[in-house]
Amino acid sequence: MKPNFHEMSLKELRVYVLAHQDDNEAFYAYMDKSKTEGNWVTMPPLNSMDDFDHYPEFIDKIRKNGEGRV
């Protein structure tokens, strides 16, 4: 029996998706929850790696979200 993805936190869903990589339903639930929680950073497409220098808020967000990940 699958867990209720809508009741899981984003972190719990992430752990589940990583453990069950063939479960498309869980993946889509994770993506939907990611979008609704508003922790996405949008920026125009990069033309080169040097373009990251122009988006310090994006780099800060990646660093912040990367801390303490499972």
C-alpha positions in Angstrom: 0.0 0.0 0.0 1.4 3.4 -1.0 1.6 6.3 1.4 -0.6 9.3 1.0 1.7 11.7 -1.0 -0.5 14.7 -0.3 -0.1 14.4 3.4 3.7 14.0 3.3 6.1 16.9 3.7 8.3 17.9 0.8 11.3 16.4 2.6 9.5 13.1 3.2 8.4 13.0 -0.4 12.0 13.6 -1.5 13.2 10.7 0.6 10.4 8.4 -0.7 11.1 9.4 -4.4 14.9 8.7 -4.0 14.1 5.3 -2.5 11.4 4.4 -5.1 12.8 5.9 -8.3 10.4 3.9 -10.5 7.3 5.4 -8.8 6.1 8.1 -11.2 3.1 9.0 -9.1 5.4 9.9 -6.2 7.7 11.9 -8.5 4.8 13.9 -9.9 3.5 14.5 -6.4 6.9 15.7 -5.3 7.2 18.1 -8.3 3.6 19.5 -7.7 4.4 20.1 -4.0 7.7 21.7 -4.9 6.0 24.2 -7.2 3.2 25.0 -4.7 5.6 25.6 -1.8 7.3 28.4 -3.9 10.9 27.4 -3.3 11.7 27.5 -7.0 14.1 30.2 -8.3 13.5 31.2 -11.9 16.0 32.9 -14.1 16.7 33.2 -17.8 18.6 30.4 -19.5 22.3 30.4 -19.2 24.6 30.7 -22.2 27.7 29.7 -20.3 28.9 28.8 -16.8 30.1 32.4 -16.4 26.5 33.5 -16.4 26.2 32.2 -12.9 28.2 35.3 -11.8 25.2 37.4 -12.8 22.7 35.5 -10.6 24.1 35.5 -7.0 20.6 35.0 -5.5 20.3 31.8 -7.5 23.7 30.5 -6.2 22.7 31.5 -2.6 19.4 29.6 -2.9 21.2 26.5 -4.2 23.7 26.7 -1.3 21.0 27.2 1.3 18.8 24.3 0.0 21.8 22.0 -0.3 22.6 22.2 3.4 21.4 19.3 5.5 20.0 17.4 2.6 19.5 13.7 3.0 
